[in-house]
Amino acid sequence: MKIEGVAISCYKFDVYLTRLCVASIRFWYPHIPIWLLKDRHYGDFDTREIEKYWNVQVYPGREKTLGWGFGKLELMTESPARRLLLLDSDVVFAGRVIERLERFDEDLIVDKEDFDTSAVEVQFFSVDKLRQLDQEFSFPGYGFNTGQIVATTGCLNKQDFDGLLDWQTRTVKHSEVFKKGEQGLFNYVALRKAQHGELTIHREPFMAWPGEAARAEHIHLEDLIPEGQQQQVIHWAGLGWSKSLEEMPRPEILLHFEGIYYSRIPLGTWLRRWRRLRFSLRHRFTTPIKIAAKKVLRMAGFARGSP
């Protein structure tokens, strides 16, 4: 089934990765619509450069604070039905993955990844606590990362989240059950609907995770050419928080797409250097201050709780 466009979730502190994500998509797909799901929870941020030079738009109506992952849920529940690829910012295309995904017609196409019991508890939900919440739910033995997912909008609706989500405050209820922002809740609602035959899910191994070398070592820089055969995305899930590109696994791929991004930007070489310098200075001086502040607040909390 044809994919009509790509929606990328982004916020103030990962927009430097959003640029690379966009550049990688445009390398293979010059004309596919790309929208930015802008989350302003941590403050507004400027994406006009990306929009102007890379033919990208801000998703209509997404001018408000969305919270962690809530932009995806808002989009997923929209009508009329459209087929979209939803991505996190820390994702790049490693080839023409759209053709691979368009072979399937299920409501959701998710990455096929195996999680052991302890990983399910961390990434999605507490199975035991979920049974107390919903005795009829039958866990199928798998979950899926929501950082890359093909969805037909409208296959979920807001009523599916009744009692589980406060749309006004953008908070997940039962936080002792559901993990990772919207991810655990999204998994539960989708798997529950699939259990009752109200939604179809196809699992396809189309994501490579560089957190374990063996899972992404088959992708090389020489593959990143127009006729490249790798029909996958690479997702740095959990690997990029406050890190420079050089500090992340497989930095050569990130730096490759950074170079492509700035090749379209006026004075791109100088702008790239300036932003990298600014990031380095902020990382060097701000991060230790944040760490120290967290320690002080934690100690203050302990002191208040002491007899």
HUTA-V148922 format. One record per residue. N is the residue number from 0. RES is the residue in one letter. OMEGA is omega in whole degrees, 0 to 359 (NA if undefined). D_FIRST is the distance of its C-alpha to the first C-alpha in whole Angstrom. Layout:
BEGIN
((N,RES,OMEGA,D_FIRST) (N,RES,OMEGA,D_FIRST))
END
This chain:
BEGIN
((0,M,186,0) (1,K,174,4) (2,I,188,7) (3,E,181,9) (4,G,181,12) (5,V,177,14) (6,A,184,17) (7,I,175,20) (8,S,181,23) (9,C,176,26) (10,Y,191,30) (11,K,189,33) (12,F,174,34) (13,D,182,31) (14,V,177,30) (15,Y,174,31) (16,L,177,28) (17,T,180,26) (18,R,182,27) (19,L,178,27) (20,C,180,23) (21,V,181,22) (22,A,181,24) (23,S,178,22) (24,I,183,19) (25,R,179,21) (26,F,181,22) (27,W,184,19) (28,Y,185,17) (29,P,190,20) (30,H,180,18) (31,I,178,15) (32,P,175,16) (33,I,177,18) (34,W,175,20) (35,L,172,23) (36,L,188,23) (37,K,177,27) (38,D,183,29) (39,R,181,33) (40,H,181,34) (41,Y,179,36) (42,G,180,37) (43,D,178,35) (44,F,188,34) (45,D,176,34) (46,T,183,30) (47,R,179,32) (48,E,179,32) (49,I,182,28) (50,E,186,27) (51,K,189,30) (52,Y,182,29) (53,W,174,26) (54,N,182,24) (55,V,178,23) (56,Q,170,23) (57,V,184,24) (58,Y,184,22) (59,P,176,24) (60,G,183,26) (61,R,181,26) (62,E,184,30) (63,K,177,31) (64,T,185,32) (65,L,184,29) (66,G,186,30) (67,W,175,29) (68,G,185,25) (69,F,175,25) (70,G,179,23) (71,K,182,20) (72,L,177,21) (73,E,182,22) (74,L,183,19) (75,M,185,17) (76,T,183,19) (77,E,170,19) (78,S,1,18) (79,P,183,16) (80,A,174,13) (81,R,181,11) (82,R,185,8) (83,L,170,10) (84,L,180,12) (85,L,183,15) (86,L,164,18) (87,D,183,22) (88,S,183,24) (89,D,180,25) (90,V,169,22) (91,V,172,22) (92,F,174,19) (93,A,181,21) (94,G,185,19) (95,R,185,15) (96,V,182,13) (97,I,180,10) (98,E,178,10) (99,R,184,10) (100,L,182,8) (101,E,178,5) (102,R,187,6) (103,F,184,6) (104,D,182,5) (105,E,181,9) (106,D,179,10) (107,L,169,11) (108,I,184,11) (109,V,178,15) (110,D,178,17) (111,K,184,19) (112,E,181,22) (113,D,178,26) (114,F,175,28) (115,D,186,32) (116,T,181,33) (117,S,180,35) (118,A,176,32) (119,V,180,30) (120,E,182,33) (121,V,189,33) (122,Q,189,29) (123,F,183,28) (124,F,173,31) (125,S,184,34) (126,V,181,33) (127,D,180,37) (128,K,178,37) (129,L,177,34) (130,R,177,35) (131,Q,180,38) (132,L,183,36) (133,D,184,33) (134,Q,182,35) (135,E,183,32) (136,F,178,30) (137,S,181,29) (138,F,184,28) (139,P,178,25) (140,G,178,27) (141,Y,172,24) (142,G,183,23) (143,F,175,21) (144,N,184,21) (145,T,179,20) (146,G,174,20) (147,Q,185,17) (148,I,172,14) (149,V,183,10) (150,A,168,11) (151,T,184,10) (152,T,182,13) (153,G,177,16) (154,C,168,15) (155,L,175,18) (156,N,186,21) (157,K,178,25) (158,Q,178,26) (159,D,183,25) (160,F,180,27) (161,D,180,30) (162,G,183,33) (163,L,188,31) (164,L,174,30) (165,D,184,33) (166,W,182,31) (167,Q,182,34) (168,T,179,35) (169,R,179,32) (170,T,175,33) (171,V,175,32) (172,K,181,34) (173,H,181,36) (174,S,176,35) (175,E,180,37) (176,V,189,34) (177,F,187,31) (178,K,171,31) (179,K,177,30) (180,G,181,29) (181,E,191,26) (182,Q,181,25) (183,G,180,27) (184,L,178,26) (185,F,179,22) (186,N,183,22) (187,Y,183,25) (188,V,180,23) (189,A,180,20) (190,L,177,21) (191,R,179,24) (192,K,177,21) (193,A,179,19) (194,Q,182,23) (195,H,177,23) (196,G,182,20) (197,E,184,19) (198,L,179,16) (199,T,181,14) (200,I,172,14) (201,H,178,13) (202,R,184,15) (203,E,182,15) (204,P,184,18) (205,F,179,16) (206,M,173,19) (207,A,181,23) (208,W,184,26) (209,P,177,29) (210,G,172,31) (211,E,189,32) (212,A,185,32) (213,A,185,31) (214,R,179,28) (215,A,185,27) (216,E,179,30) (217,H,180,28) (218,I,183,26) (219,H,179,29) (220,L,181,30) (221,E,175,30) (222,D,188,26) (223,L,181,25) (224,I,184,25) (225,P,182,23) (226,E,181,22) (227,G,188,22) (228,Q,182,21) (229,Q,180,20) (230,Q,182,16) (231,Q,165,18) (232,V,173,19) (233,I,183,22) (234,H,179,23) (235,W,183,27) (236,A,178,27) (237,G,188,30) (238,L,191,32) (239,G,186,32) (240,W,177,34) (241,S,180,37) (242,K,172,37) (243,S,179,37) (244,L,181,35) (245,E,182,37) (246,E,183,38) (247,M,177,34) (248,P,181,33) (249,R,183,32) (250,P,183,33) (251,E,178,33) (252,I,178,29) (253,L,180,30) (254,L,177,33) (255,H,182,31) (256,F,173,28) (257,E,177,31) (258,G,178,33) (259,I,180,30) (260,Y,186,29) (261,Y,177,33) (262,S,179,33) (263,R,188,32) (264,I,176,34) (265,P,184,38) (266,L,186,40) (267,G,181,37) (268,T,181,40) (269,W,179,42) (270,L,178,40) (271,R,180,38) (272,R,182,42) (273,W,181,43) (274,R,179,40) (275,R,178,40) (276,L,180,44) (277,R,178,43) (278,F,181,41) (279,S,180,43) (280,L,179,46) (281,R,180,45) (282,H,184,43) (283,R,187,47) (284,F,184,49) (285,T,183,47) (286,T,177,45) (287,P,179,49) (288,I,179,50) (289,K,180,47) (290,I,180,47) (291,A,180,51) (292,A,178,50) (293,K,179,48) (294,K,180,51) (295,V,180,53) (296,L,180,51) (297,R,179,51) (298,M,178,55) (299,A,177,55) (300,G,178,53) (301,F,182,55) (302,A,180,58) (303,R,181,58) (304,G,181,57) (305,S,179,60) (306,P,NA,63))
END
